[in-house]
C-alpha cells in the first residue's frame, strides 16, 4: 500500500539484465562468441581428436556425445544474437542504416550456421529463433541450408557496400571497419562452402569455388585471423586455456607419420621443430584411441609453447586455404597447370604462416615428394598438405575435408565419428528431431555433402 504504481511496475525488472542491447555492444560480443565459442571452444578442440591432429591423453575419455549439447547451445545462442543485429540494422529496424554492421553479422551468421549443419546435417533454421512463437521448429535439410548460406553471403556483400550511419571501426574487432576485407571474407567463405559440394556436383562446385576465389583473399597478409587474445585466464586462447587446465593434448602419431611421409631420408620438417616438444630428442606421437594417460607429457610429444600460448592467434580463413581450394577445384576440372601452380603457392604460403624461415621453406619444398610437379600431382598431395596446414587451430575444416574425401587415412580403432548426435534436450522436446541419429548411428551416417 505504501508503494506507488511506478515503483511496483519496476520491482521485478533486473537492471543488470537488459532486454534490448544496441548494435555497438552486440557486434563485438558476437564476433568473440563466433570465434571463441564456435570456431574454438568445444567443437574445434574435439575436431582435433576426430581428425587425429592430436590425441587425448587426459585421464577422462573425450567422446562425441560430451559436446553435442554444448555445441548446439552455442550455435543457436550466437545465431540469435546475430539475427538481432540483422533485424535492428535493416530497413524498419530500430537502428536502420547500420548496413555495414548487418553485413558483418550476416557473414558471421553464415559461418556459424555452416559449422552447425556441417556437424549435425539437418537443423531447425527457417522456423527457428522465434522463441515461444515456435517451440518445436521443423528441421531444414542440409541442401536447403547450403542454398541459404550462399544467399546470405551475397546479401552481406550488398549490405557492406551500403555503408553505415555508425563508426564500424570502433566495434569491428577483426578488420577495424575495412569493407574490402569483409567482402573478401564473404567470398572466401563462399569458396569454402562451394568446395564442400565436391561429391554433389564435382564440376559445378569447382567452377563456383573458382568464381568466388577471384574475389577472395589475394595475398598472405589477408585472412580472417583473430589475434586479440590476452595473457591470463579470462581472455586467453581457448585451446591454450584447455591445455593449461587439462593437459589433454598430445600430438597424434597419425599427424607425425603423415608429416614425415613427405620427407627425404634424414630430413626433418622444420615445422615439427617449431610445433612439437620432444621425448628424449625424438618426436613421439600418441596413437588415437589407444594412448596411455600422459598428463605430465613424458610419453608423447605435445604442441609446443610456440603454438600454445595465451595470445596464440586463431585463424578461421586464410590465404593458403584459398590456394588449396583453387588447386583442388582446378584438379577436378583437369586444369593441371593451374592446379599445380596453386598447390605450390598454397604449400609455400602455409609454411610461411607457420613461422619458419625462407631457407627452411626452400629446403622443404625442394624435396620431390613435396612438389611432385604437374604430371605427378594427386588429390592426396593437395588434401594431405592442406591437412598439415590446418594444424593446430583449423581442425574443423580438416575434419570436413576428411569426411568429404577420405584423405588422409585415420587410424583410431574405434572409428571416426561422421557427425554429432542431436542433443538429448532437442530429442526430448522437439518431436521433429530425426530419430535415426543417436549415439550408435553417429559413426555410420554421413552428412549430405560427405563421402557416402
C-alpha positions in Angstrom: 0.0 0.0 0.0 3.0 2.3 0.6 4.5 1.8 -2.8 3.4 3.9 -5.9 2.4 2.2 -9.1 5.6 3.4 -10.7 7.7 1.5 -8.1 5.7 -1.6 -8.4 5.9 -1.6 -12.2 9.7 -1.7 -11.9 10.2 -4.0 -9.0 10.6 -7.2 -11.0 13.0 -5.7 -13.6 16.6 -6.6 -13.3 18.7 -3.6 -14.3 21.7 -5.9 -14.9 19.8 -8.0 -17.5 18.8 -5.6 -20.3 16.1 -6.7 -22.7 17.5 -4.6 -25.5 21.1 -4.0 -26.5 22.5 -1.7 -29.2 24.4 -3.0 -32.2 27.5 -1.2 -30.8 27.6 -3.7 -27.9 26.2 -6.7 -29.7 28.6 -6.8 -32.6 31.9 -7.1 -30.6 30.2 -9.7 -28.4 29.0 -11.8 -31.4 32.5 -11.6 -33.0 34.1 -13.0 -29.9 31.4 -15.6 -29.4 31.7 -16.8 -33.0 35.5 -17.1 -32.8 35.8 -18.5 -29.3 32.6 -20.4 -28.9 32.0 -21.7 -32.4 35.4 -21.9 -34.1 37.4 -22.7 -30.9 36.0 -23.9 -27.6 34.4 -27.3 -27.8 33.8 -28.2 -31.4 37.2 -27.0 -32.6 39.1 -28.8 -29.8 37.2 -32.0 -30.2 37.6 -31.9 -34.0 41.3 -32.1 -33.4 40.7 -35.5 -31.9 38.3 -36.6 -34.5 40.7 -35.8 -37.4 43.7 -37.0 -35.4 45.6 -33.8 -35.4 46.0 -34.6 -31.7 45.2 -37.4 -29.3 43.5 -37.1 -26.0 45.9 -38.2 -23.2 43.7 -37.0 -20.3 42.6 -39.5 -17.7 39.0 -39.0 -18.9 37.9 -40.0 -22.4 36.7 -37.4 -24.9 33.6 -38.7 -26.7 31.4 -37.0 -29.3 28.4 -37.0 -27.0 30.3 -35.0 -24.5 29.9 -31.9 -26.6 26.8 -32.2 -28.7 24.7 -30.2 -26.2 27.4 -27.6 -25.7 27.9 -27.0 -29.5 24.1 -26.9 -30.2 23.5 -24.4 -27.5 26.4 -22.2 -28.5 25.4 -22.2 -32.2 21.8 -21.2 -31.5 22.7 -18.6 -28.9 25.2 -17.0 -31.4 22.7 -17.2 -34.3 20.1 -15.5 -32.1 22.3 -12.5 -31.3 23.4 -12.2 -34.9 19.7 -12.2 -36.0 19.0 -9.4 -33.6 21.8 -7.3 -35.2 20.5 -8.1 -38.7 16.9 -7.1 -37.7 17.9 -3.9 -35.9 20.1 -2.5 -38.6 18.0 -3.5 -41.6 15.1 -1.5 -43.1 12.5 -0.9 -40.5 14.8 -1.8 -37.6 15.5 0.3 -34.5 18.9 1.2 -35.9 18.1 1.2 -39.6 21.0 2.4 -41.7 23.8 0.4 -40.0 24.1 -1.8 -43.1 27.8 -2.5 -42.8 27.2 -4.0 -39.3 24.4 -6.0 -40.8 26.7 -7.3 -43.5 29.3 -8.4 -40.9 26.6 -10.1 -38.9 25.4 -12.0 -42.0 28.9 -13.3 -42.6 29.3 -14.4 -39.0 25.8 -15.9 -39.3 26.7 -17.9 -42.3 29.9 -19.1 -40.7 28.1 -20.2 -37.5 25.3 -21.9 -39.3 27.7 -23.7 -41.6 29.6 -25.1 -38.6 26.2 -26.3 -37.2 25.0 -28.0 -40.3 28.4 -29.5 -41.1 28.3 -31.3 -37.8 24.6 -32.0 -37.4 23.4 -32.1 -41.0 19.6 -31.2 -41.0 18.8 -28.5 -38.4 16.0 -26.2 -37.4 16.5 -23.0 -39.3 13.8 -21.4 -41.3 11.3 -21.7 -38.4 13.9 -21.5 -35.6 14.9 -18.5 -33.5 11.4 -17.4 -32.9 11.3 -18.0 -29.1 7.9 -19.0 -27.7 6.2 -18.4 -31.1 7.7 -21.7 -32.3 8.9 -24.1 -29.7 9.2 -27.2 -32.0 10.5 -25.9 -35.3 10.8 -28.2 -38.3 14.3 -29.4 -39.4 15.6 -27.9 -42.7 17.6 -30.4 -44.8 21.3 -29.5 -45.3 20.9 -28.9 -49.0 18.3 -26.1 -48.3 20.6 -24.7 -45.6 23.5 -24.6 -48.0 21.5 -22.7 -50.6 20.6 -20.2 -47.8 24.3 -19.8 -46.8 25.3 -18.7 -50.3 22.3 -16.3 -50.5 23.0 -14.6 -47.1 26.7 -14.2 -48.1 25.6 -12.4 -51.3 23.3 -10.2 -49.2 26.2 -9.4 -46.9 28.3 -8.0 -49.7 25.4 -5.8 -50.8 24.9 -4.6 -47.2 28.6 -3.8 -46.7 28.6 -1.7 -49.9 25.8 0.4 -48.5 28.0 1.6 -45.6 26.8 2.6 -42.2 25.5 5.5 -40.2 27.8 4.4 -37.3 31.5 4.1 -36.9 32.2 0.5 -37.6 35.9 0.8 -36.9 35.3 1.2 -33.2 33.4 -2.1 -32.8 35.0 -4.3 -35.5 37.5 -6.5 -33.6 38.8 -8.1 -36.8 39.2 -5.7 -39.7 38.6 -2.4 -37.9 35.9 -1.4 -40.3 37.7 -2.3 -43.6 34.8 -3.1 -46.0 37.1 -4.7 -48.6 38.4 -7.2 -46.2 34.9 -8.2 -45.0 33.8 -8.6 -48.6 36.9 -10.7 -49.4 36.0 -12.8 -46.3 32.4 -13.3 -47.6 33.8 -14.6 -50.9 36.4 -16.8 -49.1 33.6 -18.4 -47.1 31.6 -18.9 -50.3 34.5 -20.6 -51.9 34.9 -23.0 -49.0 31.2 -23.9 -48.9 31.1 -24.4 -52.7 34.1 -26.7 -52.4 32.3 -28.8 -49.8 29.9 -29.9 -52.5 32.6 -31.8 -54.5 30.7 -35.1 -54.1 27.4 -33.5 -55.0 28.5 -31.9 -58.3 32.2 -32.0 -58.9 32.2 -29.7 -62.0 29.8 -27.0 -60.8 31.3 -26.9 -57.3 34.7 -26.4 -58.8 33.5 -23.6 -61.1 31.6 -21.8 -58.4 34.5 -22.1 -56.0 36.9 -20.6 -58.6 34.5 -17.8 -59.3 34.3 -16.9 -55.6 38.1 -17.2 -55.2 38.5 -14.4 -57.8 37.0 -12.0 -55.2 38.6 -13.5 -52.0 42.0 -13.0 -50.4 44.8 -12.2 -52.8 47.9 -12.2 -50.6 49.4 -13.8 -47.5 48.6 -10.8 -45.3 44.9 -11.2 -45.9 42.7 -13.6 -43.9 40.3 -14.0 -41.1 42.7 -14.5 -38.2 41.8 -13.4 -34.7 44.8 -12.0 -32.7 43.3 -10.2 -29.7 43.6 -12.9 -27.1 45.3 -11.7 -23.9 47.6 -13.1 -21.2 45.8 -14.5 -18.3 42.9 -16.9 -17.6 40.0 -14.9 -18.8 40.5 -13.8 -22.4 43.3 -16.2 -23.5 43.2 -18.5 -26.4 40.6 -21.3 -25.6 42.8 -24.1 -26.9 45.8 -22.9 -24.8 43.5 -22.5 -21.8 42.2 -26.0 -22.1 45.8 -27.4 -22.3 46.8 -25.3 -19.2 43.9 -26.6 -17.2 43.6 -30.2 -18.5 46.9 -31.2 -20.1 44.8 -33.1 -22.6 46.6 -32.8 -25.9 49.4 -34.9 -27.3 50.4 -34.8 -31.0 48.8 -37.7 -32.8 51.1 -40.4 -34.4 48.8 -40.1 -37.4 49.9 -36.5 -37.9 53.6 -37.1 -37.3 53.7 -40.0 -39.6 51.9 -38.0 -42.4 54.3 -35.1 -41.8 57.3 -37.4 -42.2 55.9 -39.1 -45.3 56.8 -36.1 -47.4 60.4 -36.1 -46.2 63.5 -37.5 -47.8 65.5 -39.9 -45.6 67.1 -38.0 -42.7 65.2 -34.7 -43.4 63.1 -33.3 -40.5 60.2 -31.0 -41.3 61.3 -27.6 -39.9 57.7 -27.0 -38.8 57.9 -30.0 -36.5 60.8 -28.3 -34.7 58.6 -25.3 -34.0 55.3 -27.1 -33.4 56.2 -30.2 -31.1 58.0 -31.0 -28.0 60.5 -33.9 -28.0 60.7 -37.0 -25.9 64.4 -38.0 -25.5 65.2 -35.9 -28.5 62.6 -37.5 -30.7 59.1 -36.7 -31.9 56.8 -39.3 -30.4 53.2 -39.4 -31.5 50.3 -40.7 -29.4 48.1 -43.4 -31.0 44.5 -42.3 -31.4 42.1 -44.4 -29.2 45.0 -46.4 -27.7 47.2 -43.9 -26.0 48.1 -44.1 -22.4 47.2 -41.3 -19.9 50.1 -38.8 -20.1 49.2 -35.5 -18.4 52.8 -35.0 -17.4 53.8 -35.2 -21.0 56.7 -37.7 -20.6 55.5 -40.3 -23.1 54.3 -38.3 -26.1 55.1 -35.1 -27.8 52.8 -32.2 -27.2 52.1 -28.9 -29.0 55.0 -26.6 -28.1 54.9 -23.2 -26.5 55.4 -21.7 -30.0 51.8 -23.0 -30.7 50.1 -22.9 -27.3 50.4 -19.6 -25.5 47.8 -17.3 -24.1 47.9 -14.9 -27.1 48.0 -17.5 -29.8 46.3 -16.1 -33.0 43.3 -18.2 -34.1 42.9 -18.5 -37.9 39.5 -19.1 -39.4 40.0 -18.4 -43.1 43.5 -17.9 -44.6 45.1 -17.2 -48.0 46.8 -20.6 -48.1 43.4 -22.3 -47.6 42.1 -20.4 -50.6 45.1 -21.6 -52.7 44.5 -25.2 -51.7 40.8 -24.8 -52.7 42.0 -23.3 -56.0 44.3 -26.3 -56.5 41.6 -28.8 -55.8 39.0 -27.1 -57.9 41.4 -26.9 -60.9 42.3 -30.5 -60.3 38.7 -31.6 -60.6 38.4 -29.6 -63.8 41.6 -31.3 -65.1 43.4 -27.9 -65.3 46.6 -29.4 -64.1 48.9 -26.5 -64.8 46.7 -24.2 -62.8 46.2 -26.8 -60.1 49.9 -27.4 -59.6 50.7 -23.7 -59.5 48.1 -23.1 -56.9 49.2 -26.1 -54.9 52.8 -25.0 -54.8 51.8 -21.5 -53.7 49.5 -23.0 -51.0 52.3 -25.1 -49.5 54.8 -22.3 -49.6 52.3 -19.8 -48.0 51.3 -22.3 -45.3 54.9 -22.8 -44.4 55.4 -19.0 -44.1 52.4 -18.8 -41.9 53.9 -21.4 -39.6 56.8 -19.1 -38.9 59.8 -21.0 -40.4 62.5 -19.2 -42.4 62.7 -18.9 -46.2 65.8 -21.1 -46.1 63.9 -23.8 -44.3 60.9 -23.4 -46.7 63.1 -23.8 -49.7 64.8 -26.9 -48.2 61.4 -28.4 -47.5 59.7 -27.8 -50.8 62.7 -28.9 -52.9 62.1 -32.4 -51.8 60.5 -34.4 -54.7 57.6 -35.7 -52.6 56.5 -32.2 -51.6 56.4 -30.7 -55.1 55.8 -33.6 -57.5 55.2 -31.4 -60.5 52.2 -31.0 -62.8 52.4 -34.6 -64.0 52.7 -36.1 -60.6 50.2 -34.0 -58.6 47.4 -36.0 -57.0 44.4 -35.2 -54.8 46.2 -36.8 -52.0 49.0 -34.3 -52.2 46.5 -31.4 -52.1 44.4 -32.6 -49.2 47.3 -34.0 -47.1 49.3 -30.8 -47.3 46.1 -28.8 -46.6 45.5 -31.1 -43.6 49.1 -30.3 -42.4 48.5 -26.6 -42.9 45.3 -26.7 -40.7 47.3 -27.9 -37.6 46.6 -26.8 -34.9 43.6 -24.4 -34.8 41.7 -25.3 -38.0 40.8 -28.9 -37.2 37.1 -28.2 -38.1 37.9 -27.8 -41.7 40.4 -30.6 -41.7 37.6 -32.8 -40.4 35.3 -31.6 -43.1 37.9 -32.4 -45.8 38.4 -35.9 -44.4 34.7 -36.6 -44.4 34.5 -35.2 -47.9 37.5 -37.0 -49.4 38.5 -39.8 -47.1 42.0 -38.2 -47.0 44.2 -38.8 -45.1 43.7 -42.2 -43.6 42.6 -42.2 -39.9 43.8 -44.8 -37.5 41.5 -44.7 -34.5 40.3 -48.3 -34.0 37.0 -47.0 -32.6 36.3 -45.4 -36.0 35.9 -41.7 -36.9 32.5 -40.1 -35.9 30.8 -38.9 -39.1 28.7 -36.2 -37.3 27.4 -35.2 -33.9 24.3 -36.7 -32.5 21.4 -34.3 -31.7 21.5 -33.3 -28.0 19.1 -35.1 -25.6 17.2 -31.9 -24.9 16.3 -31.5 -28.6 15.2 -35.1 -28.9 13.0 -34.9 -25.8 11.4 -31.5 -26.5 11.1 -31.4 -30.3 9.2 -34.2 -31.9 10.5 -33.1 -35.3 14.0 -34.3 -34.4 15.3 -37.1 -36.7 15.2 -40.3 -34.7 17.9 -42.2 -36.7 20.8 -40.0 -35.4 21.8 -41.2 -32.0 24.9 -42.3 -30.0 25.1 -45.5 -32.1 24.5 -44.3 -35.6 26.7 -41.3 -35.1 29.6 -43.3 -36.6 27.6 -44.6 -39.5 25.5 -41.9 -41.3 27.4 -39.2 -43.2 26.1 -35.7 -43.7 24.5 -34.8 -47.0 27.7 -33.5 -48.8 30.1 -36.1 -47.3 31.6 -39.1 -49.0 28.9 -41.8 -49.0 
